[in-house]
């Protein structure tokens, strides 16, 4: 029997383009978690804020943010995930990195770049979805603007096996469009028969964009399990495996879904 999974979402007001300060702040938040958790989730570009300044802020593999994530994963014996700016040769990626407690890593590069911020002028889009297997749970991480494109997040089922059980959106989703965030997250949970975790930030960034949080954990029917409003804080939520499997068995809607491919 696959065990339940306990996740923690860290909602904060990052320091603008200051990786050292943000890593210190998030480390305090990580160590404030008293409960035993299996997964710790951080927002999009958690170490800088949502900046279009990759030449100054990007890190190559193996530098401080990656090392910090691996250290947190090892010390807390938990999976740690969040996105930050990564340079590969002459290209920059908005990369969601999963750091595992055994020292291994897997990553997903944001597919849909946010045209309103001209993200596509500075970053290279990803081409492949990622699903990791952790403690028997299949977990799919996506980033912010990906939320608006349901085909990219579509779950599928083959002989009773689902692509994923937990869908993650790490975001810097601003106040003017927070209603879309609040509506689309439950939609993704309902249509994919999956738990959904949406982790957002709060506060004012260096471009005077305001963020109001609304980080949330949803069940497979779109119901709110736990969430935060505009305050900084940590959500800790247990995801029940048995209830997920019972719901999927009773309401096997994805068996009737259109066949799609990811490219």
N, C-alpha and C positions, 0 to 999 in steps of 0.2 A: 504494500500500500504506500503510495506517495504521500509524504507528510505535508502538513500545512506549511505555508510560507509566510514569514513575517517581514514586512517591508517598512522602511523609514524614508520619509520625504523631508528634505531640508529646505524650507522656504526662508529666504533672507534678502537683505538689501546689499548687494555687492558694492565694494569700493570700485570706482570707475578706473579701469585699465591699471589696476594695481594687484598683480598676482600674489605678491608676498602677503599683503594685507588680507586678501580673500582666502588664501590657504590657511592662514592663522585663524580667521573667523570661522571658517567651516570646520576646522579641526576642533575648535571649542564646541561647536554644535554636535559633531560626531561623538565626542566624549561626554556630552550631556545626556546621551541616550543610555538609560539605566537598564532597559530591557534587553534581552537577547534578540537580535534581529538577524535576518538572513541576507537582506539586500538594503543598501543605503543609496538613495538617489539624490542627485544634485541637478540644479537647473542648467539651461543652455548657457554656454560660455561662462560658467560659474566663476572662473578665476579672473575675468576681465569686465564682465558686462557685454552686451551685444554691440560690439565695436566693429566698424569697417576699417580698422587700422591693422591689418594682419602683418604688414612688413615690420612693424615695431613690436607686435605682441605675440607672434607665432613662436611655437617651440618645435624643435625637431624631436624625434623619438628619443626617449631616455632622459629628458631633462626634468626640471623640478616638479612640474605638475604631474607628469606620469609617475615619477618616483614617489610623490606624496600620495597619490591614489593607491599605489601598490603597498605603501607602508600602512595606510589606513586599513586596507583590506586584510593585510597580514596581522596587524595588531588587534583588530576587532573580529577577525575570523569571519568576514562577511564579504559579499560581492558589493563592489562600489562602482557606481556608474554616473557619468555626467559628460557634458560636451565642453570642448575648448578648442582653441585655434592651433592647428598643426600644420607645419610646413614639410612638404615632401618634394625635394629638389626645388623647382621654381614655382610649385603650386601650393595653394593654401586650401585647407579643408576645415569645415565646421564639423569636428569629429566627436562622436559619442564613443567614449572608451569605457569598457568594462574591465576592471581590475579584479582578478580572482585572488582569494586568500592563499593559493598555492604559488603565486607569483606569475601566473600566465595572464594574457590579455587577449581581448577580442574587440573589434571596433566596427562602427557604422558611420559612414560619411553622409551628412545631410543631403538628401536627394533633391528636395524642392527649395531652391534658394529664394529668399524673400525680395521680390522685385521692387516693392515700394521703398526699400532701403538700399536698392541697387547692390544687393548681396552678390548677385551673379557677376558683377564687375570685379570683385575682389577674390571670390572663392570658386573652387571647382566643385561641381555637384558629384555626389556619389552615384554609383551605378548598381549596387547590389544591396538587397535587404539582409539583415542579420537576425538570426534566431539562435540564442544560446540555450544550452541545456544545463540547468543548475538545480541540484537536489531533486531531480525528477521533473522540474518545471521547465517548460519551454517559454523563453522570454524574448520579446521582440522590441528593441528600442528604436524610437523614431524621434525627430527633432522638430519642434515648433510648427513651422509652416506646413510640414508634412500632414498635419492634422486636417487640413482642408481638402486633401486628396484621398478619398476613401479607397480607390482601387489599389493604391500602394500599400495600404494597411490591411487589405482583405485577408482574412483567415480562410483557410480551406481545410477540408477533412478528407482523408483517404483511409478507407477501411476502419473507420472509427477513430483514427489518429488525427488530431488537430495540429496545424502548423505551430501554434503557440497558445499559451494559457494566460499570459500576462502581456499586455501591450503598454508601453511606456512612451510618454511624450515629455521630453525635457524642453522647456520653453523660456523665452522672454516675450510674453504675450501682453501687449500694452492695454491700458485702461479703455481707450476708445472702442476697442473691439472685443472686450471681455465677454460680451453676451455670446459671441460666436464660440469662444472657448467653452463657456458653460453649456452650450447646446451640443456642440460637436463631440465633446468627450463622451457623454452618455450615448450618442448615436453610434460612435465607434464600438462601445461596449456591447450595445444591443445587436448590431448587425454582425459582429464577429464572435458572439457567445464567449466573451473573454473578460477577465478582470482588466481594468484600465487604471493606470496611475498617471496623473498629469501634474508635473512639478514646475511651478512658475516662480517668479521673483516678485518682490515688492520694491517700492521706493521710486526715486527719480534718478535717471541715468545722466551721463555726461552730455547727452543730446536733448535733455529736458523732456524725455519721454517718461510718462508716469506708468507705474505698474502696481496692480492691486492684488496680486497673488491669486487666490482662488485655487490653490493646489488641492487636489482631491484624489481619493481612491474610490473607484466604482466597482460594483459587482457586474457579473455577466448579463444582468437584465437592466443595467443602467442605473441601478439604485446607489445612492451615496452611502458609503460605509464610514467615511471620515473625511474631514476637510478643514481648511483654514480660510479665513477671510483676508483682510489686509495686513494682519500682524505677522511679524517674523515668528518662526517656531518650527517644531518638528511634529510630523504626523507619524505615528506608529500604528500599523494595521496588520492584523492576521488575515490571510487569505485561506479560506477553507477549501480543501481539495475535494472532499466528499460531496459538498453541496454543488460545486462546479460540475462534477461528473454526473450527478443526479439530474441537474438542470439540462445539461446537454443531451442526456439520454431521453428525457421527456420531451424536449423541444429541439429536435435535430434539424433545425431549419437550414443549416448550411449544406445538407445533402441535396437541396433543391437549388442551390446557387448556380449562377452562370459560371462557366469555366473560363478562367483568365490566366494569363501568364505575366510574369514580372520581367520587364526589360526597359 
